[in-house]
Amino acid sequence: MASDVATEPQAHGASSSNLIRVLEDDILSGALRPGDRLDEQALARRFSVSRTPVREALRHLASSGLVEIRRNQGAMVRSLTTGELVEMFQVLAEMQGLAARLCARRMSRSKVKELRQLNEACERYADRDEHVQFFAANTEFHDAIERGAQNSFLMEENAKLAKRLRAYRWHMTFQPRRMSNSVEEHFRIVEAIERGDEEAAHKLMRAHVDLLAGSATDVLIALEAKING
């Protein structure tokens, strides 16, 4: 069974906005996993507050899709269904594919060089099995592509969806060969961007994120087994 959140105090007299920020960070970083219970009393003790700001924070997180509140069961970190997960990755693949296409058209040589360096960092962390560092470098790599597209609306929508999927992408980092495979896929994407091949950049990035959908499905099955086990 998934465990309740820790009860040691971490903030005193926290407002609901502070609770939202901390709990959101916990969910998006993977400290709280999909399916983990969010007990109001435990959270109130953790933050040294009454249950009122806790309820407000949980309602806000539920409205953003990160938390699910069930009648007679309380709140828990929302688990996506397999269908939802695949659909969201399909949309993310198209958006990030478009970002890569625009990078091939617009990214300067110096920015391509920075992109390559970011993936070289990913490679070093993958070789050393440093999952936390790899996840951070991988996030930077994808963020650099989103910025390189020079399309603020696309970047905003990408960020929203990537945020919803962050917890699953975090757990995917620990799957066998996922880090090394990502590095190889990244290098091919960078090469396409560098030579200005818009079609290849789009196709390679879309395939890269589509592959993550399959990995995320495996993660979802594993998490559900832990929750129901």
Rosetta blueprint (number, residue, H / E / L):
1 M L
2 A L
3 S L
4 D L
5 V L
6 A L
7 T L
8 E L
9 P L
10 Q L
11 A L
12 H L
13 G L
14 A L
15 S L
16 S H
17 S H
18 N H
19 L H
20 I H
21 R H
22 V H
23 L H
24 E H
25 D H
26 D H
27 I H
28 L H
29 S H
30 G L
31 A L
32 L L
33 R L
34 P L
35 G L
36 D L
37 R E
38 L E
39 D L
40 E H
41 Q H
42 A H
43 L H
44 A H
45 R H
46 R H
47 F H
48 S L
49 V L
50 S L
51 R H
52 T H
53 P H
54 V H
55 R H
56 E H
57 A H
58 L H
59 R H
60 H H
61 L H
62 A H
63 S H
64 S L
65 G L
66 L L
67 V E
68 E E
69 I E
70 R E
71 R L
72 N L
73 Q L
74 G E
75 A E
76 M E
77 V E
78 R L
79 S L
80 L L
81 T L
82 T H
83 G H
84 E H
85 L H
86 V H
87 E H
88 M H
89 F H
90 Q H
91 V H
92 L H
93 A H
94 E H
95 M H
96 Q H
97 G H
98 L H
99 A H
100 A H
101 R H
102 L H
103 C H
104 A H
105 R H
106 R H
107 M L
108 S L
109 R H
110 S H
111 K H
112 V H
113 K H
114 E H
115 L H
116 R H
117 Q H
118 L H
119 N H
120 E H
121 A H
122 C H
123 E H
124 R H
125 Y H
126 A H
127 D H
128 R L
129 D L
130 E L
131 H H
132 V H
133 Q H
134 F H
135 F H
136 A H
137 A H
138 N H
139 T H
140 E H
141 F H
142 H H
143 D H
144 A H
145 I H
146 E H
147 R H
148 G H
149 A L
150 Q L
151 N L
152 S H
153 F H
154 L H
155 M H
156 E H
157 E H
158 N H
159 A H
160 K H
161 L H
162 A H
163 K H
164 R H
165 L H
166 R H
167 A H
168 Y H
169 R H
170 W H
171 H H
172 M H
173 T L
174 F L
175 Q L
176 P L
177 R L
178 R H
179 M H
180 S H
181 N H
182 S H
183 V H
184 E H
185 E H
186 H H
187 F H
188 R H
189 I H
190 V H
191 E H
192 A H
193 I H
194 E H
195 R L
196 G L
197 D L
198 E H
199 E H
200 A H
201 A H
202 H H
203 K H
204 L H
205 M H
206 R H
207 A H
208 H H
209 V H
210 D H
211 L H
212 L H
213 A H
214 G H
215 S H
216 A H
217 T H
218 D H
219 V H
220 L H
221 I H
222 A H
223 L H
224 E H
225 A H
226 K H
227 I H
228 N H
229 G L
